[in-house]
Amino acid sequence: MKRHLFFCTAAAAALACSLSFAQAVAERPAAAQVDGIFARWTASTPGCAVGVAVAGAPVLERAYGMANLADDVPNSAETIFEAGSVSKQFTAAAVLLLARDGKLSLDDPVRKYLPELPAYAEYEVPLTIRHMLTHTSGLRDWGELAGIAGWPRGSRVHTHDHVLDIASRQRALNFTPGTNWSYSNTGYNLAAIIVSRVSGQPFAEFSQERIFKPLGMTRTSWRDDYTRVVRHRAIAYEPSAGGYREEMPFENVHGNGGLLTTVGDLLRWNENFVSPKVGDQAFLADEQTPGHFNDGRPHDYALGLYVRTYRGVREVSHSGATAGYRAFLARYPDQRLSVAVLCNAASANPTQYAHAVATAYAGSAFTATEPSPAAGGRAAAAAPFSPDAADLPSYPGRYTNDEAETELTIALDSGALVVKRRPGTVLAMHATGKDAFMVPSLGAVTFRRDGRGEVTGFSLKLDRVWDLRFQRRP
């Protein structure tokens, strides 16, 4: 289950092969530390794989826990996991390659390639491809919209046709493009569709031809057909009473996530940012340059990558989570250090593991401590609120929204308000203020009234859907 690889071949980079025997010996304590970081993952649990590269050469690839609990198959360094949103940087790279080919511009309006989308003419600026890749588009997240309708991700086989259909029905954005930041998978799924339309190839085929094959990422592909048999793939799990249950991504959407890969292949990709085989220096600079808002304010998201610091050290990274898979890929440019962690356990924390691994290999570089929250920085818990009993009868009714293609019923049940959704979901409503309620598994509900004080509808707010308006049916 554990493998430690140290490479120094003629094909390796000269700098990598300059690692001395003394340096290799010095890595042995770090490898032992890595075992301790992943010690909780055993032959009776799912687990993780980890890869480390120093100066462009892989110095460690190990695996822990099981890839398949039913058949007692252990994870290995060659096990294929799903990388969740770590995948986004590859989608951005595909778009950038087409831009370098002169076939599109990141500042093109999205409707040039996806005329199915609304024009959103009421906003001051057009929605562009760059907005989608930097999460400044304002596009509502299709997964949250589907969840409102009772079909959250994993409950049906969503496809790119579903994503485009959902996006085409949205009459509003969360905000004017370029004025705010909201993580949206929708933008990356639409970007994958654009790559297919512009290149004339399926997105998965384009990625293989232009990215994976040139980099020798022979065990990497897109989960564009969830029924496809993928050899040496880990099953994903989540904890349950008495052990674990399978938690697999039964959907065909990809580009936002859906990358099937290994830690070794991810290390090859990270090295491309130093010694490019795919793209050129301008391509690499574009992908790693953090974006900015329309007014010039910077943010820390580039194109599928966060550009931040960790304990005072520059870090280019992204995390990922889909179904029971968890992932983190990081690069520390100043230390020429890369760390990849892929897990098939929903309870795993690959970001924490990767940071611990990075510290094991370059501990002296991480001299700063993470800033402590400022005193009083955490918002005080809202005081309990009890709605006026006389107001309760004004809320029940049937409320519809055609953008999410759903109807929700507000009802009184034993004197308490609940939300009912077909076929049999009942959700409790907890008052947070006048006409305001929090509904677990749904979002924040704020009722709207007309000039006479009659309830006419409500606004639903979630993390990635900011103001979805429901109208009350007569």
DOLOVO-244546 format. One record per residue (C-alpha): x, y, z; residue number from 0; residue in one letter; chain. Coordinates in steps of 0.25 Angstrom, whole numbers, plus 5000, padded with zeros to 4 digits. Last residue first. Layout:
REM DOLOVO-244546
X, Y, Z, NUM, A, A
...
This chain:
REM DOLOVO-244546
4786, 5132, 4974, 473, P, A
4800, 5126, 4973, 472, R, A
4811, 5133, 4981, 471, R, A
4823, 5137, 4972, 470, Q, A
4837, 5132, 4976, 469, F, A
4849, 5141, 4973, 468, R, A
4863, 5135, 4973, 467, L, A
4872, 5145, 4979, 466, D, A
4886, 5141, 4982, 465, W, A
4889, 5127, 4976, 464, V, A
4903, 5122, 4980, 463, R, A
4903, 5122, 4995, 462, D, A
4887, 5122, 4995, 461, L, A
4877, 5132, 4995, 460, K, A
4862, 5130, 4993, 459, L, A
4853, 5143, 4991, 458, S, A
4838, 5142, 4994, 457, F, A
4825, 5144, 4988, 456, G, A
4812, 5153, 4989, 455, T, A
4810, 5154, 5004, 454, V, A
4799, 5164, 5006, 453, E, A
4804, 5177, 5013, 452, G, A
4795, 5186, 5005, 451, R, A
4806, 5192, 4998, 450, G, A
4811, 5178, 4994, 449, D, A
4819, 5168, 5002, 448, R, A
4831, 5160, 5000, 447, R, A
4836, 5148, 5008, 446, F, A
4850, 5146, 5011, 445, T, A
4855, 5131, 5011, 444, V, A
4869, 5128, 5014, 443, A, A
4874, 5114, 5008, 442, G, A
4869, 5100, 5004, 441, L, A
4876, 5089, 5012, 440, S, A
4872, 5096, 5025, 439, P, A
4862, 5107, 5024, 438, V, A
4865, 5120, 5030, 437, M, A
4854, 5130, 5031, 436, F, A
4851, 5145, 5029, 435, A, A
4837, 5152, 5029, 434, D, A
4842, 5160, 5041, 433, K, A
4854, 5153, 5046, 432, G, A
4862, 5140, 5047, 431, T, A
4850, 5130, 5048, 430, A, A
4853, 5115, 5046, 429, H, A
4846, 5108, 5035, 428, M, A
4845, 5093, 5036, 427, A, A
4847, 5085, 5023, 426, L, A
4837, 5074, 5018, 425, V, A
4841, 5066, 5005, 424, T, A
4830, 5056, 5000, 423, G, A
4829, 5057, 4985, 422, P, A
4829, 5069, 4984, 421, R, A
4834, 5080, 4992, 420, R, A
4827, 5085, 5005, 419, K, A
4833, 5096, 5013, 418, V, A
4829, 5097, 5028, 417, V, A
4823, 5107, 5037, 416, L, A
4820, 5103, 5052, 415, A, A
4806, 5103, 5058, 414, G, A
4805, 5088, 5057, 413, S, A
4809, 5088, 5042, 412, D, A
4806, 5102, 5036, 411, L, A
4809, 5101, 5021, 410, A, A
4818, 5107, 5010, 409, I, A
4817, 5100, 4997, 408, T, A
4829, 5100, 4987, 407, L, A
4827, 5100, 4972, 406, E, A
4839, 5097, 4963, 405, T, A
4844, 5100, 4949, 404, E, A
4857, 5106, 4955, 403, A, A
4855, 5118, 4946, 402, E, A
4840, 5116, 4946, 401, D, A
4839, 5119, 4960, 400, N, A
4826, 5116, 4968, 399, T, A
4820, 5118, 4982, 398, Y, A
4808, 5111, 4987, 397, R, A
4802, 5116, 5000, 396, G, A
4804, 5118, 5015, 395, P, A
4810, 5132, 5019, 394, Y, A
4799, 5141, 5024, 393, S, A
4794, 5130, 5035, 392, P, A
4807, 5132, 5042, 391, L, A
4806, 5147, 5044, 390, D, A
4797, 5147, 5056, 389, A, A
4806, 5137, 5064, 388, A, A
4817, 5149, 5063, 387, D, A
4830, 5143, 5059, 386, P, A
4839, 5138, 5070, 385, S, A
4854, 5142, 5068, 384, F, A
4866, 5136, 5075, 383, P, A
4878, 5146, 5075, 382, A, A
4887, 5145, 5063, 381, A, A
4901, 5139, 5067, 380, A, A
4911, 5150, 5068, 379, A, A
4919, 5152, 5055, 378, A, A
4934, 5148, 5057, 377, R, A
4944, 5159, 5056, 376, G, A
4942, 5163, 5070, 375, G, A
4957, 5161, 5072, 374, A, A
4964, 5159, 5059, 373, A, A
4965, 5145, 5054, 372, P, A
4979, 5139, 5056, 371, S, A
4988, 5141, 5044, 370, P, A
4995, 5128, 5040, 369, E, A
5009, 5127, 5045, 368, T, A
5021, 5131, 5037, 367, A, A
5033, 5122, 5036, 366, T, A
5029, 5113, 5025, 365, F, A
5042, 5112, 5018, 364, A, A
5049, 5104, 5029, 363, S, A
5038, 5093, 5028, 362, G, A
5041, 5090, 5013, 361, A, A
5039, 5075, 5012, 360, Y, A
5031, 5073, 5025, 359, A, A
5024, 5086, 5023, 358, T, A
5019, 5082, 5009, 357, A, A
5014, 5069, 5015, 356, V, A
5006, 5077, 5026, 355, A, A
5000, 5086, 5016, 354, H, A
4996, 5075, 5007, 353, A, A
4989, 5068, 5019, 352, Y, A
4982, 5080, 5023, 351, Q, A
4977, 5082, 5008, 350, T, A
4974, 5067, 5007, 349, P, A
4964, 5067, 5018, 348, N, A
4958, 5053, 5018, 347, A, A
4943, 5051, 5023, 346, S, A
4938, 5049, 5009, 345, A, A
4948, 5038, 5007, 344, A, A
4953, 5034, 4993, 343, N, A
4966, 5043, 4994, 342, C, A
4975, 5050, 4985, 341, L, A
4987, 5059, 4990, 340, V, A
4997, 5066, 4981, 339, A, A
5009, 5074, 4986, 338, V, A
5019, 5082, 4978, 337, S, A
5032, 5088, 4982, 336, L, A
5041, 5097, 4974, 335, R, A
5043, 5105, 4987, 334, Q, A
5040, 5119, 4981, 333, D, A
5029, 5113, 4973, 332, P, A
5021, 5106, 4984, 331, Y, A
5011, 5097, 4976, 330, R, A
4998, 5092, 4982, 329, A, A
4988, 5081, 4978, 328, L, A
4977, 5077, 4987, 327, F, A
4966, 5066, 4986, 326, A, A
4954, 5060, 4992, 325, R, A
4945, 5049, 4986, 324, Y, A
4932, 5045, 4993, 323, G, A
4922, 5052, 4984, 322, A, A
4931, 5063, 4977, 321, T, A
4941, 5071, 4985, 320, A, A
4953, 5079, 4980, 319, G, A
4964, 5088, 4985, 318, S, A
4972, 5098, 4977, 317, H, A
4987, 5103, 4978, 316, S, A
4997, 5113, 4975, 315, V, A
5005, 5116, 4988, 314, E, A
5014, 5127, 4991, 313, R, A
5020, 5125, 5005, 312, V, A
5017, 5134, 5017, 311, G, A
5009, 5123, 5025, 310, R, A
5002, 5119, 5012, 309, Y, A
5001, 5130, 5002, 308, T, A
4991, 5132, 4991, 307, R, A
4988, 5130, 4976, 306, V, A
4976, 5122, 4975, 305, Y, A
4975, 5114, 4961, 304, L, A
4964, 5111, 4951, 303, G, A
4968, 5124, 4943, 302, L, A
4973, 5134, 4954, 301, A, A
4966, 5135, 4967, 300, Y, A
4972, 5144, 4978, 299, D, A
4964, 5157, 4976, 298, H, A
4969, 5171, 4971, 297, P, A
4961, 5184, 4972, 296, R, A
4962, 5190, 4958, 295, G, A
4948, 5196, 4957, 294, D, A
4943, 5185, 4948, 293, N, A
4948, 5174, 4958, 292, F, A
4962, 5168, 4957, 291, H, A
4968, 5155, 4953, 290, G, A
4980, 5147, 4959, 289, P, A
4990, 5144, 4948, 288, T, A
4993, 5129, 4948, 287, Q, A
4986, 5125, 4935, 286, E, A
4991, 5137, 4928, 285, D, A
5005, 5135, 4932, 284, A, A
5005, 5121, 4927, 283, L, A
5000, 5124, 4914, 282, F, A
5010, 5136, 4912, 281, A, A
5021, 5126, 4916, 280, Q, A
5017, 5116, 4905, 279, D, A
5006, 5105, 4904, 278, G, A
5007, 5091, 4907, 277, V, A
5022, 5086, 4908, 276, K, A
5025, 5096, 4918, 275, P, A
5036, 5095, 4928, 274, S, A
5032, 5102, 4941, 273, V, A
5017, 5103, 4939, 272, F, A
5018, 5089, 4932, 271, N, A
5023, 5084, 4945, 270, E, A
5010, 5085, 4952, 269, N, A
5004, 5076, 4941, 268, W, A
5014, 5065, 4943, 267, R, A
5011, 5066, 4958, 266, L, A
4996, 5064, 4955, 265, L, A
5000, 5051, 4946, 264, D, A
5007, 5045, 4958, 263, G, A
4996, 5048, 4968, 262, V, A
4986, 5041, 4959, 261, T, A
4975, 5045, 4950, 260, T, A
4960, 5045, 4947, 259, L, A
4956, 5059, 4945, 258, L, A
4941, 5061, 4947, 257, G, A
4940, 5075, 4952, 256, G, A
4936, 5088, 4946, 255, N, A
4940, 5083, 4933, 254, G, A
4930, 5071, 4935, 253, H, A
4915, 5068, 4935, 252, V, A
4913, 5054, 4933, 251, N, A
4906, 5050, 4946, 250, E, A
4907, 5038, 4956, 249, F, A
4918, 5044, 4965, 248, P, A
4920, 5033, 4975, 247, M, A
4917, 5032, 4990, 246, E, A
4918, 5018, 4994, 245, E, A
4915, 5015, 5009, 244, R, A
4925, 5014, 5021, 243, Y, A
4926, 5008, 5034, 242, G, A
4916, 5004, 5045, 241, G, A
4907, 5016, 5043, 240, A, A
4912, 5023, 5031, 239, S, A
4924, 5030, 5027, 238, P, A
4926, 5034, 5012, 237, E, A
4932, 5026, 5001, 236, Y, A
4938, 5028, 4987, 235, A, A
4942, 5016, 4979, 234, I, A
4956, 5016, 4974, 233, A, A
4959, 5015, 4959, 232, R, A
4969, 5004, 4955, 231, H, A
4962, 5002, 4942, 230, R, A
4952, 5012, 4938, 229, V, A
4939, 5005, 4933, 228, V, A
4930, 5016, 4926, 227, R, A
4916, 5017, 4933, 226, T, A
4920, 5032, 4937, 225, Y, A
4922, 5036, 4923, 224, D, A
4929, 5050, 4922, 223, D, A
4938, 5046, 4934, 222, R, A
4950, 5053, 4928, 221, W, A
4963, 5046, 4926, 220, S, A
4976, 5044, 4933, 219, T, A
4985, 5031, 4934, 218, R, A
4994, 5035, 4922, 217, T, A
4998, 5048, 4927, 216, M, A
5010, 5048, 4918, 215, G, A
5010, 5063, 4917, 214, L, A
5007, 5064, 4902, 213, P, A
4996, 5053, 4904, 212, K, A
4989, 5060, 4915, 211, F, A
4988, 5074, 4909, 210, I, A
4985, 5076, 4894, 209, R, A
4980, 5063, 4889, 208, E, A
4974, 5058, 4902, 207, Q, A
4968, 5071, 4905, 206, S, A
4962, 5072, 4891, 205, F, A
4956, 5058, 4893, 204, E, A
4950, 5061, 4906, 203, A, A
4944, 5074, 4901, 202, F, A
4938, 5067, 4889, 201, P, A
4944, 5073, 4876, 200, Q, A
4940, 5084, 4867, 199, G, A
4950, 5093, 4874, 198, S, A
4940, 5105, 4875, 197, V, A
4928, 5097, 4879, 196, R, A
4935, 5087, 4888, 195, S, A
4943, 5098, 4895, 194, V, A
4930, 5106, 4897, 193, I, A
4923, 5094, 4904, 192, I, A
4935, 5093, 4913, 191, A, A
4934, 5108, 4917, 190, A, A
4919, 5106, 4919, 189, L, A
4923, 5095, 4930, 188, N, A
4933, 5104, 4936, 187, Y, A
4923, 5116, 4937, 186, G, A
4912, 5107, 4943, 185, T, A
4922, 5103, 4954, 184, N, A
4920, 5116, 4960, 183, S, A
4928, 5122, 4972, 182, Y, A
4923, 5136, 4974, 181, S, A
4932, 5149, 4973, 180, W, A
4927, 5163, 4971, 179, N, A
4926, 5175, 4961, 178, T, A
4932, 5167, 4948, 177, G, A
4918, 5163, 4943, 176, P, A
4907, 5171, 4949, 175, T, A
4901, 5163, 4961, 174, F, A
4895, 5149, 4964, 173, N, A
4890, 5148, 4950, 172, L, A
4876, 5150, 4945, 171, A, A
4866, 5144, 4935, 170, R, A
4871, 5130, 4937, 169, Q, A
4865, 5120, 4927, 168, R, A
4877, 5118, 4918, 167, S, A
4886, 5114, 4930, 166, A, A
4877, 5103, 4933, 165, I, A
4876, 5098, 4919, 164, D, A
4891, 5099, 4918, 163, L, A
4894, 5091, 4930, 162, V, A
4884, 5080, 4926, 161, H, A
4890, 5079, 4912, 160, D, A
4904, 5078, 4919, 159, H, A
4898, 5066, 4926, 158, T, A
4892, 5062, 4940, 157, H, A
4889, 5048, 4943, 156, V, A
4880, 5049, 4955, 155, R, A
4881, 5050, 4970, 154, S, A
4896, 5052, 4970, 153, G, A
4895, 5067, 4969, 152, R, A
4882, 5072, 4975, 151, P, A
4869, 5069, 4969, 150, W, A
4858, 5075, 4978, 149, G, A
4856, 5087, 4970, 148, A, A
4864, 5095, 4980, 147, I, A
4875, 5085, 4977, 146, G, A
4875, 5088, 4962, 145, A, A
4877, 5102, 4965, 144, L, A
4888, 5099, 4975, 143, E, A
4895, 5090, 4964, 142, G, A
4893, 5101, 4953, 141, W, A
4901, 5111, 4961, 140, D, A
4896, 5125, 4957, 139, R, A
4904, 5133, 4948, 138, L, A
4909, 5146, 4954, 137, G, A
4921, 5145, 4944, 136, S, A
4932, 5148, 4954, 135, T, A
4936, 5134, 4956, 134, H, A
4950, 5136, 4949, 133, T, A
4947, 5126, 4938, 132, L, A
4933, 5131, 4936, 131, M, A
4937, 5146, 4936, 130, H, A
4948, 5143, 4926, 129, R, A
4938, 5136, 4916, 128, I, A
4930, 5149, 4916, 127, T, A
4917, 5154, 4921, 126, L, A
4914, 5168, 4915, 125, P, A
4915, 5181, 4924, 124, V, A
4905, 5190, 4929, 123, E, A
4895, 5180, 4933, 122, Y, A
4880, 5181, 4927, 121, E, A
4884, 5175, 4914, 120, A, A
4885, 5161, 4921, 119, Y, A
4885, 5155, 4907, 118, A, A
4879, 5142, 4911, 117, P, A
4888, 5129, 4908, 116, L, A
4884, 5121, 4896, 115, E, A
4894, 5129, 4888, 114, P, A
4905, 5121, 4894, 113, L, A
4918, 5124, 4885, 112, Y, A
4916, 5139, 4883, 111, K, A
4907, 5139, 4895, 110, R, A
4919, 5138, 4904, 109, V, A
4924, 5151, 4900, 108, P, A
4938, 5151, 4896, 107, D, A
4948, 5156, 4906, 106, D, A
4955, 5142, 4907, 105, L, A
4957, 5143, 4893, 104, S, A
4954, 5132, 4882, 103, L, A
4960, 5124, 4871, 102, K, A
4974, 5131, 4871, 101, G, A
4981, 5118, 4874, 100, D, A
4986, 5125, 4887, 99, R, A
4972, 5127, 4891, 98, A, A
4969, 5113, 4887, 97, L, A
4980, 5108, 4897, 96, L, A
4974, 5118, 4907, 95, L, A
4961, 5111, 4907, 94, V, A
4967, 5097, 4909, 93, A, A
4976, 5103, 4920, 92, A, A
4963, 5108, 4927, 91, A, A
4957, 5094, 4926, 90, T, A
4970, 5089, 4932, 89, F, A
4970, 5099, 4943, 88, Q, A
4956, 5095, 4947, 87, K, A
4959, 5080, 4950, 86, S, A
4965, 5083, 4964, 85, V, A
4950, 5085, 4965, 84, S, A
4947, 5071, 4968, 83, G, A
4960, 5062, 4966, 82, A, A
4954, 5048, 4964, 81, E, A
4963, 5037, 4967, 80, F, A
4971, 5027, 4959, 79, I, A
4981, 5018, 4967, 78, T, A
4995, 5018, 4962, 77, E, A
5001, 5022, 4975, 76, A, A
4994, 5011, 4981, 75, S, A
4980, 5009, 4988, 74, N, A
4977, 4995, 4994, 73, P, A
4967, 4986, 4987, 72, V, A
4960, 4978, 4998, 71, D, A
4948, 4974, 4989, 70, D, A
4937, 4982, 4996, 69, A, A
4946, 4992, 5002, 68, L, A
4951, 4997, 4988, 67, N, A
4962, 5007, 4987, 66, A, A
4967, 5004, 5001, 65, M, A
4975, 5011, 5011, 64, G, A
4988, 5019, 5009, 63, Y, A
4996, 5022, 4996, 62, A, A
5010, 5027, 4994, 61, R, A
5018, 5035, 4983, 60, E, A
5031, 5042, 4988, 59, L, A
5042, 5049, 4981, 58, V, A
5036, 5053, 4968, 57, P, A
5046, 5062, 4960, 56, A, A
5043, 5076, 4956, 55, G, A
5051, 5083, 4966, 54, A, A
5045, 5075, 4977, 53, V, A
5032, 5067, 4974, 52, A, A
5023, 5061, 4985, 51, V, A
5011, 5051, 4982, 50, G, A
5000, 5046, 4992, 49, V, A
4990, 5036, 4991, 48, A, A
4978, 5035, 5000, 47, C, A
4969, 5026, 5008, 46, G, A
4957, 5017, 5009, 45, P, A
4956, 5009, 5022, 44, T, A
4959, 4995, 5028, 43, S, A
4973, 4994, 5022, 42, A, A
4977, 5007, 5028, 41, T, A
4975, 5022, 5027, 40, W, A
4977, 5029, 5041, 39, R, A
4992, 5029, 5039, 38, A, A
4992, 5039, 5027, 37, F, A
5000, 5050, 5034, 36, I, A
5009, 5039, 5041, 35, G, A
5013, 5033, 5028, 34, D, A
5017, 5047, 5023, 33, V, A
5026, 5049, 5035, 32, Q, A
5033, 5036, 5031, 31, A, A
5035, 5042, 5017, 30, A, A
5041, 5054, 5023, 29, A, A
5051, 5046, 5031, 28, P, A
5055, 5040, 5018, 27, R, A
5057, 5052, 5011, 26, E, A
5070, 5056, 5017, 25, A, A
5076, 5043, 5011, 24, V, A
5072, 5048, 4997, 23, A, A
5079, 5061, 5000, 22, Q, A
5091, 5054, 5005, 21, A, A
5091, 5046, 4992, 20, F, A
5091, 5059, 4984, 19, S, A
5080, 5065, 4977, 18, L, A
5086, 5070, 4964, 17, S, A
5076, 5061, 4956, 16, C, A
5065, 5071, 4958, 15, A, A
5073, 5082, 4953, 14, L, A
5077, 5075, 4941, 13, A, A
5063, 5071, 4938, 12, A, A
5060, 5057, 4937, 11, A, A
5062, 5049, 4924, 10, A, A
5076, 5044, 4928, 9, A, A
5069, 5038, 4941, 8, T, A
5069, 5042, 4955, 7, C, A
5056, 5037, 4961, 6, F, A
5053, 5034, 4976, 5, F, A
5040, 5026, 4978, 4, L, A
5034, 5022, 4992, 3, H, A
5022, 5013, 4991, 2, R, A
5012, 5009, 5002, 1, K, A
5000, 5000, 5000, 0, M, A
